[in-house]
Amino acid sequence: PPWPLGELERSLLNVFCDRIAAAFDNLHMFGQLKTTQEATVVALADLAESRDATTGGHVRRVSQLTDAIAAELKAANKFPQETTSTFMSFVGIASIMHDVGKVATPDAVLLKPGRHTPEERTIMEQHALIGETVLHRASYLVEGESTLSMGAQIAGGHHEHFDGNGYPRGLKGHDIPLAARIVAVVDVFDALLHSRPYKQPWTLEAVMAYLLERRGTQFAPDVIDALQSFMDRGQPDWIIGQDH
């Protein structure tokens, strides 16, 4: 070659190539691990969802809209201490597990086509703590923050109300984890927009009016504002689905 390498340069080049090869191996392993983790999360959500065929597609739409709202909040520089790169990576996939606790809800309650009695409502509400407990225990197997630890926050907190009148703990305001505050809005948004055994799908206008009416009481104002901002730029096809 026009510039033959000396022995030192060849040694350094070999070390460099070895490091690059190791980096690519690690990247591949990380990709495989991430794919496996996401597949496990989806499988858990499908397990819960399979008991209620009427919610088909719900968890995947929730995941997409959760990511979208988190992106709106970050772009608006809201909660910079919380919207870290880790948060942004995990929150959408973690939201898929928000109702995983429903695997423990009896069919007679979960699949009832009409309104629940107060006793049935109490049983139904137990799914929040059950889901949180299961995911929290599983998260001990993973060091640091993970989709499981964030999923536990979401499962346990997505029925809390911003004014403190939700369940299971009656948390208020920013005591409710940000991920749970986001999913609290997204879950209701999607549930109202699509059909259920006890209701027909609402129009998008009616759903937004319902959410805006409860801004600051049931729902976190910043999250409602982020949803409104996202929708103002145009409604994605996946928002509505096939119910309309």
Number of C-alpha atoms within 10 A of each C-alpha: 4 4 5 8 11 8 9 9 11 12 12 11 13 12 12 12 12 12 12 12 12 12 12 12 12 12 12 12 12 12 12 12 12 12 12 12 16 17 13 12 21 17 14 17 23 18 14 19 21 12 16 16 11 14 16 13 14 16 23 17 21 27 21 18 26 28 21 17 26 23 17 20 20 17 12 12 11 16 12 11 7 14 20 12 8 12 19 18 14 21 26 27 25 28 35 29 30 31 24 25 25 23 20 15 19 14 12 9 17 18 14 13 12 11 11 14 10 9 9 16 13 11 16 18 16 17 22 25 19 21 24 26 17 16 24 19 12 13 19 13 9 11 8 8 13 19 25 26 22 28 31 29 27 32 32 29 30 28 28 27 25 24 16 16 15 17 17 16 15 16 19 18 19 10 13 24 19 24 26 25 28 30 29 25 25 23 22 17 21 23 17 19 22 23 17 16 12 9 12 13 17 18 14 17 9 13 18 19 12 14 20 17 12 16 19 17 18 23 24 23 18 19 24 22 16 22 24 16 14 17 14 9 8 8 11 11 8 12 17 16 13 9 10 11
